[in-house]
Amino acid sequence: MPSHYRYIRFFKDIGIQDVPLVGGKNASLGELYRELTPKGLRIPNGFAVTAEGYRTTLQQAGAWPRLHTILDPVDPGNLTDLADRARQARELVYSCPLFPELAEEVRRAYRELVQEYGSELTVAVRSSATAEDLPTASFAGQHESYLNIAGEEQVLDALRRCFASMFTDRAIRYRINNGFDHFKVLNSVGIMKMVRSDLASSGVTFSIDTETGFPDVVFITGAYGLGENVVQGTVDPDEFYVFKPTFKSGKRHVLRRSLGSKKIKMVYAQGGIREHTRNIPTDRKERARFCIGDEEVLLLADHTIKIEEHYSAKAGMRRPMDVEWAKDGIDGEIYIVQARPETVASRIDRSKLEEYRLTGKGPVTVTGRAVGTRIASGRARIVASQADLAAFQPGEVLVADSTSPDWGTVMKTASAIVTNRGGRTCHAAIVARELGLPAVVGTDNATSRIGTGDLVTVSCAEGISGRVYDGAVPFSVERIDLSAMPRPVTKVMMNVGEPESAFSLSFLPNDGVGLARMEFIVTNAIRIHPMALVHPERVDPEERAQIESLTEGYATPSDYFVERLSEGVATLAAAFFPKPVIVRLSDFKTNEYASLLGGRAFEPMEANPMLGFRGASRYAHPAYEAGFALECAALKRAREDMGLVNIIPMIPFCRRVEEAERVIAKMGEFGLRRGENGLEIYVMCEIPNNVILIDEFSRCFDGFSIGSNDLTQLTLGVDRDSEIVAFDFDERDPGVLKMIAMAVEGARRNGRHSGICGQAPSDYPEVAEYLVRLGIDSISLNPDSVLKTTQRILDIERELGRSGV
């Protein structure tokens, strides 16, 4: 420490051990600047006014006794009294003059920063309490910061305002709720070079998935302008995921991305320190593109991983991190401006599973992004401003445009939260996670579609999309201790269609994914017929305009398909990595393909699409070969470029051995060569000919997955789309079971994997038992039947004398 400073510490002189001296935020900035700048991270330089400077300021002004008089009687449940006492405390602290020695040291330190960065320097003045950014309490958003401050007098004034912000309503409430003494928590203040993200973009990254606690991804959010909009949830940000294991091995690609609406951006206002920022609308082009490019996403992932590794090594345990970043619009560089321990998702006990499930139905009022996985019902109350909080009753559903840190006490009493605005890292989402409440954010129109007094059900148990239902929709909750459940010898896999649910499903006891349906990704994430991307000139003008809008920003329309499909498949593979993830290539029927954008131009009319132009017959056919090339390109990108080599492609509805040979050859032509880079190729065993000629099909494929739905249809001659003969469709028919037995025995005879991915074992326990007794290698189940069926399999294996793990 330079000898001429008593109340100042520059970042190079402090680290995370100095929380009592400079608070959590400044201690972390010092740690980042000192330890991680040499590893390539850019950290704006600055200095901290120590907590002793704050304490001495109040002491020399005689403020401590008066603060006791104001705050000792405070009742956090009486919002009017709390607000009045908080105002008095802030006015008292702000009125305390900085004692001369402190004021002079701040001036001198500020001049040192000006010498380093030049006379155009502006700074951020940020509160850093001594109980802030701790592993167990974040204090996020409780104290004030002031941005784009220039000149010594403005800096000194912002310093006093930060001191006073120790006594905002929300900070007082937060300390009481978390057991902190108002007079033992002191405020250090950081003064650091301002990153001009008002001219570019900013956001937050996490070294963990904030929704599920999945630890192997970096989750990155961002929007244009200053970061306050992302933190407070007043903007729907762009989102990106990067998969840590493959990133560390050199396969550096974005795993998945989602374009946020980014309707506004925060910039600096003219008008002094009291009105230092304002929001302005973004234009259409800004909304249509991501706020940062892939190289910047990957740079942020690299920085976040390094930060997590550094802090974990310091702590002697894994320490997921919450990192704020900002891109400077002047020099174009990415800066890390804060890092703190993540305090919610990382503390979830994954050995205890709590499964919420809707057991009834109701009309959907609004949809948005789901926060958490719970469900709750209650009467809605619209909260348009802080004045409306007084009428809020415990157990009600809080519905608002967005939420504010000032609303903390009321939010604790809500049964659920719904907002118009915000992404999964907004204030409402952060608080909902801390409190264990379901929240649906970013609905756009909740406050206009829902009225105060309406009975609603808020469901976050249906994947990434949250839904608010009209009325009290019944639901169930099942609580299970997974730590006591052994693994059976028979592999238990899952049928998974939606990448959005993959991270949460990965925590169920499983041996991988036995069926990932590519058509789910095409329908939900792509929406366009692949041939319409290859030949847009054959599509009618109205649909062509929609396709052009969806593919805007891509070099070619085909690139849109390949990127989105590969990222969807890769997300599934990453969630279960390194366990196998069997991805069935597209198995749309012609009527289903025709419903995709542009599909009518390429699909024939068939009397019975279930038995028509589907599965393998399409792949080497001139009418679809170019579309199949895109599917293969997506799988190749996910496996080879992105490093998800646990992906196993599977061919559906392969009628004849010659057809299998043609498709395998075509896949090789498109870059997916069986045996190369460990590539295995499976086939759906769902046609009687697959069973009858299983020895011949085994020469083409490495494994068989029995599709009991189609195998039943074709064994019994029952059209499963026909309601008239639906009563005859039964996977338990002796003929169907005999077919399954022949398939399992044939696969074993040829040294090939045998599994089943049809509906039967999920629906009928007796079918699951039959399969175990046959000695099938794997059973793939719907997620909601995994635990129940696993327990049944364990019981059967014990009876047969097999040992689980």
ROLO-396696 format. One record per residue (C-alpha): residue in three letters; x, y, z. Coordinates in steps of 0.1 Angstrom, whole numbers, padded with zeros to 4 digits, always signed. Layout:
alaXYZ;...
END
This chain:
met+0000+0000+0000;pro+0014+0034-0009;ser+0024+0052+0023;his+0005+0085+0014;tyr-0029+0068+0015;arg-0047+0058+0047;tyr-0083+0054+0035;ile-0077+0044-0001;arg-0067+0010-0016;phe-0060+0007-0053;phe-0073-0026-0069;lys-0037-0039-0073;asp-0033-0038-0035;ile-0065-0058-0024;gly-0079-0092-0028;ile-0108-0114-0017;gln-0093-0117+0018;asp-0100-0079+0023;val-0138-0080+0025;pro-0138-0065+0061;leu-0116-0036+0047;val-0132-0028+0013;gly-0164-0049+0011;gly-0173-0079-0011;lys-0175-0060-0044;asn-0142-0042-0041;ala-0124-0072-0027;ser-0135-0092-0057;leu-0125-0064-0082;gly-0091-0063-0066;glu-0087-0101-0068;leu-0098-0100-0105;tyr-0074-0071-0113;arg-0044-0085-0094;glu-0047-0122-0103;leu-0066-0125-0136;thr-0054-0096-0156;pro-0022-0116-0162;lys-0044-0144-0176;gly-0059-0122-0203;leu-0089-0107-0186;arg-0096-0070-0189;ile-0105-0054-0156;pro-0110-0016-0154;asn-0086-0001-0129;gly-0098+0018-0099;phe-0095+0022-0061;ala-0116+0016-0030;val-0125+0040-0003;thr-0122+0017+0027;ala-0150+0009+0052;glu-0130+0028+0078;gly-0134+0059+0057;tyr-0172+0054+0058;arg-0172+0047+0096;thr-0150+0077+0104;thr-0171+0100+0082;leu-0202+0091+0102;gln-0183+0092+0135;gln-0168+0126+0130;ala-0202+0140+0120;gly-0218+0125+0152;ala-0242+0104+0131;trp-0241+0070+0148;pro-0263+0079+0179;arg-0289+0096+0156;leu-0289+0065+0133;his-0297+0043+0163;thr-0326+0066+0172;ile-0340+0064+0137;leu-0334+0026+0130;asp-0336+0008+0163;pro-0375+0009+0164;val-0379+0000+0127;asp-0406-0024+0117;pro-0399-0040+0083;gly-0435-0051+0080;asn-0448-0015+0083;leu-0439-0002+0048;thr-0449+0034+0055;asp-0429+0036+0087;leu-0399+0019+0071;ala-0399+0043+0041;asp-0400+0073+0065;arg-0372+0060+0087;ala-0351+0050+0057;arg-0355+0085+0042;gln-0344+0101+0075;ala-0313+0078+0077;arg-0303+0086+0041;glu-0307+0124+0046;leu-0286+0122+0077;val-0258+0103+0062;tyr-0257+0123+0030;ser-0255+0155+0051;cys-0223+0142+0068;pro-0194+0161+0053;leu-0164+0140+0042;phe-0136+0148+0066;pro-0107+0167+0050;glu-0081+0138+0050;leu-0105+0114+0032;ala-0117+0141+0007;glu-0081+0149-0002;glu-0071+0112-0006;val-0100+0106-0030;arg-0090+0136-0050;arg-0054+0124-0053;ala-0064+0088-0062;tyr-0088+0101-0088;arg-0060+0122-0104;glu-0039+0090-0106;leu-0066+0073-0126;val-0068+0104-0149;gln-0031+0101-0155;glu-0035+0064-0164;tyr-0066+0068-0187;gly-0065+0105-0199;ser-0084+0136-0193;glu-0116+0122-0209;leu-0119+0096-0181;thr-0153+0090-0165;val-0158+0067-0136;ala-0183+0044-0120;val-0188+0050-0083;arg-0201+0017-0068;ser-0212+0007-0033;ser-0194-0023-0017;ala-0208-0033+0017;thr-0187-0055+0040;ala-0215-0081+0039;glu-0219-0080+0001;asp-0212-0106-0026;leu-0207-0134+0000;pro-0212-0171-0009;thr-0244-0171+0012;ala-0259-0136+0006;ser-0254-0115-0025;phe-0270-0082-0014;ala-0275-0077-0052;gly-0292-0044-0060;gln-0295-0033-0024;his-0271-0003-0026;glu-0266+0024-0052;ser-0240+0030-0078;tyr-0234+0061-0100;leu-0221+0059-0136;asn-0203+0081-0160;ile-0191+0105-0133;ala-0165+0131-0143;gly-0145+0156-0121;glu-0134+0156-0085;glu-0165+0173-0071;gln-0189+0149-0088;val-0169+0120-0076;leu-0170+0133-0040;asp-0208+0139-0042;ala-0214+0104-0056;leu-0193+0089-0028;arg-0216+0106-0002;arg-0246+0093-0021;cys-0232+0058-0020;phe-0227+0061+0018;ala-0263+0072+0022;ser-0276+0043+0001;met-0267+0019+0029;phe-0302+0030+0042;thr-0325+0024+0012;asp-0357+0007+0022;arg-0346-0025+0004;ala-0312-0025+0021;ile-0327-0021+0056;arg-0352-0049+0049;tyr-0326-0072+0034;arg-0303-0069+0064;ile-0331-0076+0088;asn-0343-0106+0068;asn-0308-0120+0066;gly-0298-0114+0102;phe-0272-0086+0096;asp-0267-0057+0121;his-0272-0023+0104;phe-0243-0009+0124;lys-0219-0037+0118;val-0222-0037+0080;leu-0201-0009+0067;asn-0199+0006+0032;ser-0167+0008+0012;val-0171+0025-0022;gly-0153+0016-0054;ile-0143+0042-0080;met-0132+0027-0113;lys-0128+0035-0150;met-0162+0036-0167;val-0166+0011-0195;arg-0186+0028-0223;ser-0212+0000-0227;asp-0238+0027-0234;leu-0222+0027-0269;ala-0222-0011-0272;ser-0236-0039-0249;ser-0233-0055-0215;gly-0248-0083-0195;val-0242-0111-0170;thr-0227-0145-0172;phe-0230-0175-0149;ser-0207-0205-0147;ile-0238-0226-0140;asp-0273-0229-0155;thr-0293-0206-0133;glu-0326-0224-0138;thr-0315-0260-0131;gly-0282-0258-0115;phe-0266-0278-0144;pro-0229-0272-0137;asp-0213-0279-0171;val-0224-0248-0190;val-0216-0211-0190;phe-0248-0191-0194;ile-0244-0157-0209;thr-0269-0129-0212;gly-0266-0096-0229;ala-0284-0065-0243;tyr-0275-0032-0258;gly-0264-0003-0235;leu-0257-0003-0198;gly-0261-0034-0178;glu-0288-0022-0154;asn-0316-0032-0178;val-0304-0069-0178;val-0299-0070-0140;gln-0333-0053-0132;gly-0352-0073-0159;thr-0365-0043-0178;val-0353-0059-0211;asp-0355-0093-0226;pro-0318-0101-0233;asp-0300-0123-0258;glu-0290-0157-0242;phe-0261-0180-0250;tyr-0248-0213-0236;val-0213-0227-0239;phe-0205-0263-0229;lys-0175-0263-0206;pro-0161-0299-0212;thr-0159-0296-0250;phe-0148-0259-0247;lys-0119-0269-0225;ser-0109-0297-0249;gly-0106-0271-0278;lys-0140-0275-0294;arg-0150-0239-0290;his-0185-0232-0302;val-0217-0217-0289;leu-0239-0246-0277;arg-0271-0227-0280;arg-0285-0192-0285;ser-0318-0173-0281;leu-0325-0139-0296;gly-0340-0115-0271;ser-0363-0087-0281;lys-0340-0060-0265;lys-0367-0033-0271;ile-0348-0006-0251;lys-0313+0003-0241;met-0299+0024-0213;val-0276+0053-0221;tyr-0263+0083-0203;ala-0286+0113-0198;gln-0277+0149-0195;gly-0287+0164-0162;gly-0262+0156-0136;ile-0258+0128-0110;arg-0295+0126-0101;glu-0306+0117-0137;his-0275+0101-0150;thr-0292+0075-0172;arg-0322+0071-0194;asn-0338+0044-0216;ile-0343+0048-0254;pro-0359+0024-0279;thr-0337+0002-0300;asp-0342+0001-0337;arg-0355-0029-0357;lys-0320-0039-0370;glu-0306-0039-0334;arg-0335-0062-0323;ala-0330-0086-0352;arg-0294-0093-0344;phe-0275-0105-0314;cys-0258-0078-0293;ile-0224-0097-0294;gly-0209-0121-0319;asp-0198-0157-0314;glu-0161-0147-0308;glu-0172-0124-0280;val-0195-0151-0265;leu-0166-0175-0265;leu-0143-0149-0250;leu-0168-0144-0222;ala-0170-0181-0217;asp-0132-0183-0214;his-0132-0155-0188;thr-0160-0170-0168;ile-0144-0204-0167;lys-0111-0189-0156;ile-0129-0169-0129;glu-0147-0200-0116;glu-0115-0220-0115;his-0096-0192-0097;tyr-0123-0187-0070;ser-0129-0224-0066;ala-0091-0230-0060;lys-0092-0202-0034;ala-0122-0216-0017;gly-0110-0253-0018;met-0143-0263-0033;arg-0163-0257-0065;arg-0175-0222-0065;pro-0199-0212-0093;met-0198-0176-0102;asp-0220-0147-0113;val-0200-0123-0135;glu-0209-0089-0149;trp-0194-0079-0182;ala-0194-0048-0204;lys-0183-0041-0239;asp-0167-0007-0245;gly-0181+0010-0276;ile-0149+0031-0280;asp-0122+0005-0279;gly-0144-0025-0287;glu-0130-0046-0259;ile-0149-0068-0234;tyr-0143-0060-0198;ile-0152-0079-0166;val-0166-0054-0141;gln-0177-0077-0113;ala-0176-0113-0101;arg-0194-0128-0071;pro-0204-0163-0060;glu-0236-0176-0074;thr-0259-0182-0043;val-0290-0200-0055;ala-0287-0227-0082;ser-0254-0239-0068;arg-0270-0247-0034;ile-0298-0269-0046;asp-0296-0304-0032;arg-0299-0326-0063;ser-0302-0358-0043;lys-0337-0347-0033;leu-0360-0345-0063;glu-0392-0325-0061;glu-0414-0332-0092;tyr-0443-0308-0099;arg-0468-0321-0124;leu-0501-0307-0137;thr-0529-0332-0133;gly-0556-0312-0150;lys-0561-0287-0179;gly-0571-0251-0183;pro-0570-0223-0208;val-0536-0205-0211;thr-0538-0168-0204;val-0502-0158-0210;thr-0468-0175-0217;gly-0433-0164-0210;arg-0400-0178-0196;ala-0402-0202-0168;val-0382-0196-0136;gly-0378-0227-0115;thr-0399-0259-0119;arg-0427-0254-0095;ile-0465-0247-0098;ala-0487-0225-0077;ser-0522-0212-0077;gly-0536-0180-0062;arg-0556-0148-0068;ala-0537-0123-0090;arg-0529-0088-0080;ile-0516-0062-0104;val-0488-0041-0089;ala-0482-0010-0111;ser-0461+0009-0086;gln-0448+0007-0051;ala-0480+0024-0039;asp-0499-0008-0048;leu-0479-0030-0025;ala-0499-0020+0006;ala-0529-0038-0007;phe-0510-0070-0015;gln-0522-0101+0005;pro-0500-0131+0014;gly-0505-0160-0011;glu-0515-0138-0040;val-0498-0140-0074;leu-0478-0108-0080;val-0484-0095-0116;ala-0463-0065-0127;asp-0446-0050-0157;ser-0413-0057-0139;thr-0402-0058-0102;ser-0380-0036-0081;pro-0356-0044-0053;asp-0378-0021-0032;trp-0406-0048-0033;gly-0386-0075-0015;thr-0408-0078+0016;val-0440-0082-0004;met-0424-0107-0029;lys-0416-0129+0000;thr-0453-0134+0007;ala-0463-0141-0029;ser-0472-0175-0041;ala-0459-0168-0076;ile-0446-0139-0098;val-0456-0129-0133;thr-0440-0100-0153;asn-0444-0085-0187;arg-0406-0078-0190;gly-0374-0095-0182;gly-0352-0125-0189;arg-0340-0154-0167;thr-0315-0131-0149;cys-0338-0102-0142;his-0347-0091-0106;ala-0380-0110-0105;ala-0362-0142-0116;ile-0334-0138-0091;val-0357-0132-0062;ala-0381-0160-0072;arg-0352-0185-0073;glu-0340-0173-0038;leu-0375-0177-0024;gly-0383-0209-0043;leu-0413-0194-0061;pro-0425-0202-0096;ala-0422-0171-0118;val-0431-0165-0155;val-0412-0135-0169;gly-0411-0118-0202;thr-0448-0124-0210;asp-0452-0090-0228;asn-0489-0087-0218;ala-0496-0102-0184;thr-0508-0070-0169;ser-0534-0065-0196;arg-0545-0102-0199;ile-0548-0108-0161;gly-0569-0088-0137;thr-0566-0083-0100;gly-0587-0109-0083;asp-0584-0135-0111;leu-0577-0170-0099;val-0547-0183-0119;thr-0523-0212-0119;val-0486-0204-0126;ser-0468-0234-0140;cys-0430-0236-0145;ala-0431-0274-0147;glu-0434-0277-0185;gly-0399-0269-0197;ile-0384-0235-0206;ser-0418-0220-0214;gly-0438-0209-0183;arg-0476-0207-0186;val-0503-0189-0166;tyr-0536-0208-0167;asp-0570-0193-0160;gly-0584-0209-0128;ala-0570-0233-0103;val-0556-0262-0124;pro-0549-0292-0102;phe-0513-0304-0098;ser-0493-0329-0079;val-0459-0328-0061;glu-0437-0359-0056;arg-0407-0358-0034;ile-0380-0385-0038;asp-0346-0392-0023;leu-0324-0402-0053;ser-0294-0409-0032;ala-0309-0442-0020;met-0318-0455-0054;pro-0293-0480-0070;arg-0288-0484-0107;pro-0302-0515-0124;val-0282-0537-0148;thr-0307-0529-0176;lys-0299-0495-0188;val-0327-0470-0182;met-0326-0442-0208;met-0351-0414-0216;asn-0372-0402-0245;val-0364-0365-0248;gly-0377-0342-0275;glu-0373-0306-0262;pro-0337-0293-0257;glu-0352-0267-0233;ser-0359-0295-0208;ala-0327-0314-0212;phe-0307-0298-0184;ser-0333-0304-0157;leu-0341-0340-0170;ser-0304-0349-0168;phe-0306-0350-0130;leu-0330-0379-0131;pro-0312-0413-0127;asn-0305-0423-0163;asp-0281-0439-0187;gly-0285-0415-0215;val-0312-0407-0241;gly-0326-0436-0260;leu-0347-0414-0283;ala-0341-0378-0292;arg-0367-0368-0318;met-0352-0345-0344;glu-0386-0334-0356;phe-0394-0317-0323;ile-0364-0294-0329;val-0374-0288-0365;thr-0410-0279-0356;asn-0402-0256-0326;ala-0368-0241-0334;ile-0367-0241-0372;arg-0403-0242-0384;ile-0392-0243-0421;his-0393-0272-0445;pro-0356-0280-0453;met-0362-0281-0490;ala-0378-0247-0488;leu-0344-0234-0476;val-0326-0252-0505;his-0351-0240-0531;pro-0369-0209-0519;glu-0379-0200-0554;arg-0405-0228-0553;val-0423-0214-0523;asp-0452-0190-0525;pro-0444-0153-0519;glu-0461-0149-0486;glu-0443-0179-0470;arg-0410-0169-0487;ala-0413-0135-0469;gln-0417-0153-0436;ile-0387-0176-0444;glu-0366-0145-0453;ser-0375-0129-0420;leu-0366-0160-0399;thr-0333-0165-0417;glu-0322-0129-0417;gly-0286-0125-0406;tyr-0274-0159-0420;ala-0252-0162-0450;thr-0276-0187-0466;pro-0310-0200-0456;ser-0294-0235-0453;asp-0270-0221-0426;tyr-0300-0212-0405;phe-0312-0248-0406;val-0278-0264-0399;glu-0270-0240-0370;arg-0303-0242-0352;leu-0307-0280-0356;ser-0271-0287-0346;glu-0275-0265-0315;gly-0307-0282-0305;val-0292-0316-0309;ala-0260-0305-0292;thr-0279-0292-0262;leu-0295-0326-0257;ala-0261-0343-0261;ala-0244-0319-0237;ala-0270-0323-0210;phe-0263-0361-0208;phe-0226-0360-0219;pro-0207-0384-0220;lys-0236-0408-0219;pro-0250-0419-0253;val-0277-0397-0269;ile-0295-0415-0297;val-0309-0390-0322;arg-0335-0402-0346;leu-0333-0385-0380;ser-0364-0368-0391;asp-0395-0390-0392;phe-0422-0366-0403;lys-0449-0380-0424;thr-0458-0361-0456;asn-0488-0343-0440;glu-0466-0332-0411;tyr-0438-0320-0434;ala-0464-0301-0454;ser-0474-0281-0423;leu-0439-0266-0421;leu-0433-0232-0437;gly-0429-0238-0474;gly-0437-0275-0470;arg-0467-0276-0494;ala-0445-0270-0524;phe-0425-0302-0518;glu-0449-0328-0503;pro-0472-0351-0522;met-0507-0359-0510;glu-0509-0394-0496;ala-0539-0414-0486;asn-0521-0430-0458;pro-0490-0410-0448;met-0482-0434-0419;leu-0472-0460-0445;gly-0459-0436-0472;phe-0429-0414-0480;arg-0413-0413-0445;gly-0381-0423-0428;ala-0353-0439-0447;ser-0372-0439-0480;arg-0368-0401-0481;tyr-0331-0398-0474;ala-0316-0410-0506;his-0346-0400-0528;pro-0341-0371-0552;ala-0372-0353-0537;tyr-0355-0350-0503;glu-0318-0358-0507;ala-0308-0321-0503;gly-0328-0319-0471;phe-0312-0350-0458;ala-0278-0334-0465;leu-0287-0305-0442;glu-0297-0330-0414;cys-0264-0348-0418;ala-0245-0315-0419;ala-0261-0305-0386;leu-0252-0338-0369;lys-0217-0336-0383;arg-0213-0301-0369;ala-0226-0312-0335;arg-0204-0342-0333;glu-0172-0330-0349;asp-0171-0292-0346;met-0188-0290-0313;gly-0173-0322-0299;leu-0205-0340-0288;val-0193-0374-0299;asn-0218-0391-0277;ile-0244-0385-0304;ile-0256-0417-0321;pro-0277-0411-0353;met-0306-0435-0358;ile-0324-0442-0390;pro-0362-0446-0387;phe-0386-0467-0408;cys-0360-0486-0428;arg-0379-0511-0449;arg-0353-0531-0467;val-0316-0540-0464;glu-0309-0524-0498;glu-0325-0492-0485;ala-0303-0494-0454;glu-0272-0497-0476;arg-0282-0467-0497;val-0288-0445-0467;ile-0255-0455-0450;ala-0236-0447-0482;lys-0254-0414-0485;met-0246-0405-0449;gly-0209-0412-0456;glu-0211-0390-0487;phe-0224-0362-0465;gly-0196-0366-0439;leu-0211-0391-0414;arg-0190-0423-0420;arg-0198-0452-0398;gly-0168-0461-0376;glu-0150-0427-0383;asn-0144-0407-0351;gly-0162-0434-0332;leu-0194-0430-0351;glu-0221-0456-0346;ile-0253-0457-0365;tyr-0285-0473-0351;val-0317-0482-0368;met-0353-0483-0355;cys-0365-0518-0354;glu-0402-0512-0361;ile-0410-0531-0393;pro-0415-0569-0392;asn-0388-0571-0419;asn-0363-0556-0395;val-0369-0585-0372;ile-0371-0612-0398;leu-0339-0601-0415;ile-0321-0589-0383;asp-0289-0608-0392;glu-0287-0589-0425;phe-0296-0555-0410;ser-0269-0561-0384;arg-0242-0558-0411;cys-0254-0522-0417;phe-0261-0510-0381;asp-0245-0510-0347;gly-0277-0512-0327;phe-0314-0516-0328;ser-0340-0496-0310;ile-0374-0512-0310;gly-0402-0488-0319;ser-0431-0506-0303;asn-0457-0481-0317;asp-0450-0489-0354;leu-0440-0525-0348;thr-0475-0530-0332;gln-0492-0513-0361;leu-0475-0534-0387;thr-0476-0567-0368;leu-0513-0563-0361;gly-0522-0545-0393;val-0538-0516-0373;asp-0536-0480-0385;arg-0527-0463-0353;asp-0541-0430-0367;ser-0575-0445-0371;glu-0599-0440-0342;ile-0622-0467-0356;val-0598-0496-0350;ala-0578-0480-0321;phe-0592-0507-0298;asp-0572-0533-0316;phe-0539-0514-0311;asp-0522-0532-0281;glu-0484-0535-0276;arg-0491-0564-0252;asp-0505-0586-0279;pro-0487-0620-0279;gly-0477-0615-0316;val-0461-0582-0308;leu-0443-0595-0278;lys-0430-0624-0299;met-0416-0599-0324;ile-0399-0580-0297;ala-0383-0612-0283;met-0370-0622-0317;ala-0355-0587-0321;val-0337-0588-0287;glu-0324-0623-0294;gly-0313-0614-0329;ala-0294-0583-0317;arg-0277-0604-0290;arg-0268-0631-0316;asn-0251-0605-0338;gly-0233-0586-0309;arg-0255-0555-0315;his-0271-0532-0289;ser-0308-0538-0283;gly-0331-0512-0268;ile-0367-0501-0269;cys-0379-0465-0272;gly-0416-0469-0279;gln-0444-0460-0256;ala-0452-0495-0243;pro-0427-0498-0213;ser-0437-0463-0201;asp-0474-0472-0202;tyr-0474-0508-0191;pro-0453-0521-0162;glu-0459-0557-0175;val-0441-0548-0208;ala-0412-0534-0189;glu-0410-0566-0168;tyr-0412-0587-0200;leu-0382-0568-0215;val-0361-0571-0184;arg-0367-0609-0184;leu-0357-0610-0221;gly-0324-0594-0212;ile-0328-0563-0234;asp-0298-0539-0231;ser-0318-0507-0225;ile-0353-0494-0220;ser-0360-0458-0229;leu-0388-0442-0210;asn-0408-0410-0209;pro-0393-0388-0182;asp-0424-0390-0160;ser-0422-0428-0157;val-0384-0431-0152;leu-0384-0433-0114;lys-0414-0456-0111;thr-0402-0480-0138;thr-0366-0480-0125;gln-0378-0492-0092;arg-0399-0519-0109;ile-0368-0530-0129;leu-0347-0532-0098;asp-0374-0554-0081;ile-0374-0578-0112;glu-0336-0579-0113;arg-0334-0588-0077;glu-0359-0616-0083;leu-0337-0628-0112;gly-0306-0626-0091;arg-0290-0598-0111;ser-0271-0571-0091;gly-0276-0534-0097;val-0249-0508-0091;
END
